[in-house]
Amino acid sequence: MRSTMRFKTSLITAALLATVSQSASATKVEDDMEHLTIFGSAQSLNDVPGSAHMISKDELEKFDYTDIMRTLTSVPGVYVLEEDGYGLRPNIGMRGTGQNRSEKVTIMEDNVLAAPAPYAAPSAYYFPTSGRMEQIEVLKGTSSAMYGPRTTGGVVNLLSRQIPDQDLAGKVKLNAGEDGFAKVHGYVGGKGDNVGSVLEVFRYQADGFKDINHSDKETGFVKNDILAKVMINSDQSAKYYQELEFKLKYSDEDSDETYMGLTEADYKSNPYTRYSTSQLDNMDTEHKQLQINHYIKLSDRFSLGTSAYYNDFSRNWYKTSKVGGKSLGSGGIELAAAFDENTNGESLSFDVKANNRDYLSKGIQTVLDADFNEHQVKFGVRIHEDEMDRYQWVDKYELDSNYNVSQTSAGAPGTDSNRIDSAEAIALFVHDEYTVGDFIINAGLRYEDMTIERHDWGKTDPGRTATPSQKKNDVDVVLPSLAMTYKVNNELVILGGIQKGFAPPAPGNEDADNEESINYELGARYNHNAINAEAIFFFSDYDNMHGNCTASQGCDDDNIGNQYNAGEVEVKGLELKAGYTLDMGKLSMPIDLTYTFTDTEFLNDFSSGLDTWGDVTKGDELPYVPENQLQFSIGVVADDWRGDMIVRYMDEMRTTAGTGDIASDEVIDSRTVVDLAAHYNIDKHQEVTFGVDNLLDEEYMATRTHGSIMIGKPRSVVVGYSYSF
């Protein structure tokens, strides 16, 4: 099959080169890397035949969040599942896809796949630092089919710092807050006639808002990001205007995070604690990226944007996996809780697993934009490879009656898990936007051809014999989409579409079916003066839905990596978004409302080893999908200051598939969380800020996915100062 892929690649490349060589002529354009964005400056969101939202730089700066999940709640149809309180491990889903490690959503930075191994191991234990982004684009529905490999839910594209369009410009921001929170963010750059560059540094940290029982160890984190870009461009008068951009990025993280939550009793009595057996838990990561972007304007009708990328990510999440010989979800949490209460002079053993993994993701992608008057056509190709290399071990420890920790044995690297999951893929797409009168018709076709493999050398711990194995899945799929918008008048647009959704099977699951669905949407947009509104009904009809068993969901060791087929599933709902700006003379008052209603249903009886599904009966609802989500924001804006408030409501959620009333030990209660932010401009260069997350200090359960309860972040006050030039 690899030789077939090479032949197809050569054929497509030759066709593209032949097309552009026949059409090249002198032209003049403004220099920008528009192929790194979904929408671009020329794309009107009002014309997109589906749910399309852009969070602008101004919107991002209102609350200046470092947690991407807090940012994305302004987008209808997006679900988030908090975990650590700071957004270090984002869990994002769209239209009922499930949120676990954002594995069902296509995450990109600068239009390049950002997950460490998006085909072979999509669970995103790395996520681009959202606090340094200039713009965030979210696309769901039919138009998202251009951005595979997972096309059912949607895509999030984060646009990094652009080179300033000035000789020299920069900014420094300093923030400090409760629980040792601190942030330093600065950039400097500029652009000449033919060369531009920018350097950005972003660091944030906290001591954490939890205390470990019988220990003085902290529960916080430190994250660093460094970004550098250099762009070389031709003269505007050149026959073929071109840009060549080099992007280098480095990031690391050191966080004392855990999968150990609390029992129900301890959550109710002292929710901001951790058990002493979690004191060694630590995540250590390093991410390196090289991205080369090229743009050429071939004529008034044709332009070609190309990106080559290389991502190297390594992580070791050293965390407690068993207590007293029991896994966390099968009695280990209860043993840890009881030991912290009363040891009776005894000791307690616990295992700490080194979840050591190295990831590699690389590829090249190119998109030819063609302007045929009524037809705006895109031809795209992506050649991609990725892999996840697991090389794990388990160390054993003991807590004595005085809560002192000692190591009793050290594991040998590779003895717990020693395997490589890998993927090779080629993706082709064509997308035609055809304008006829007041109609805009979008027709797309995506083709994916991939080989996903698992080389497993087995466990070699005492008492077990390694049994090396190799499994492979060859998958190819054709994904059509069709959508339309109709301009009723200058204010009102009707939209609708149909699309085939897809997600590939996991490595090691040779008999697993693809995840496939037919997705429908129908809605309307209204824009008039200070009013904007959008309402979209969506319906996802799954022929088969996947459930992936991961440690983050509390799965037992023997089930981790397994994939389960749910068969037919229906997800339907309504997305509403409305905004109004009230003009009060010297003041203005922006008001925004976001609402999502979701109804889900399994259409089969089946059993799985997935904790959140378990034994499913036809008619059961999906877990961790709230029926109602609501966000209301209001602000007051003057010349030199502004204040904004967000009120978020999330309905109760069931944590295991079921129907009817939710059992008390399987429910995440509804909650309302309020955030506040204020800005004051000292002068045109200086600004001071004040922010409060969880203003009312709402105490709420975030998740039960690790076999115990994780708590949301309490009230947190942050002040800041920035200087720009």
PyMOL commands that set and color helices and strands:
alter all, ss='L'
color gray80, all
select helices_A, chain A and resi 2-23+34-36+45-47+57-63+68-72+100-102+130-132+142-146+178-180+264-269+276-278+328-330+332-341+551-553+664-666
alter helices_A, ss='H'
color red, helices_A
select strands_A, chain A and resi 51-55+78-80+92-94+106-109+112-113+135-140+154-159+169-177+182-191+195-206+211-212+221-233+242-255+273-274+282-297+302-323+326-327+348-372+375-399+405-409+417-436+439-456+469-487+492-503+515-528+531-544+546-548+563-565+569-584+587-602+606-607+615-616+628-637+641-650+653-654+667-668+671-681+686-693+701-703+710-711+716-724
alter strands_A, ss='S'
color yellow, strands_A
deselect
rebuild
show_as cartoon
